[in-house]
Amino acid sequence: MNHLTKQENNGNGLVEKEKQNTIVLTPPVNILDGEKDTILILEMPGVEDSGLDITLEKDVLEIIGKPMAPLTEGFESLHKEFYHGEYRRKFNINRTIDFDKITAVLKHGRLKITLPKVQPDVKKIEIKTN
């Protein structure tokens, strides 16, 4: 896992409020490291592909997901445990990842991002005899 910078949640609080009163949710993530790829799996319930934005700028992978609006029109909220806001998470990625081959798949609120590792070029050295 030497090509990802370790990320930590802000204590137990996965819900933050920004200055604009936007609720920001930190999606939980599993990071799996294999020989050829590193895989990030994020839980983002309620997010569809049209509400998902993944960007890579320099060495920072940023994921922003906006869930569909809850169906509450015409109802009064008596008890609320679901927060309506947006998911946001950043990862620092170093140069061992092939940035041009990163892929993402969203299925049933679970986002899987595959980060292929750069494969070293192996060059065969010819041996000459005198």
Sequence and secondary structure as in RCSB ss.txt:
>XXXX:A:sequence
MNHLTKQENNGNGLVEKEKQNTIVLTPPVNILDGEKDTILILEMPGVEDSGLDITLEKDVLEIIGKPMAPLTEGF
ESLHKEFYHGEYRRKFNINRTIDFDKITAVLKHGRLKITLPKVQPDVKKIEIKTN
>XXXX:A:secstr
 TTB     STT  EEE TTS EEE   EEEEE SSEEEEEEE TTEEEEEEEEEEETTEEEEEEEE   S TT 
  S      SEEEEEEEB TTB GGG EEEEETTEEEEEEEB             
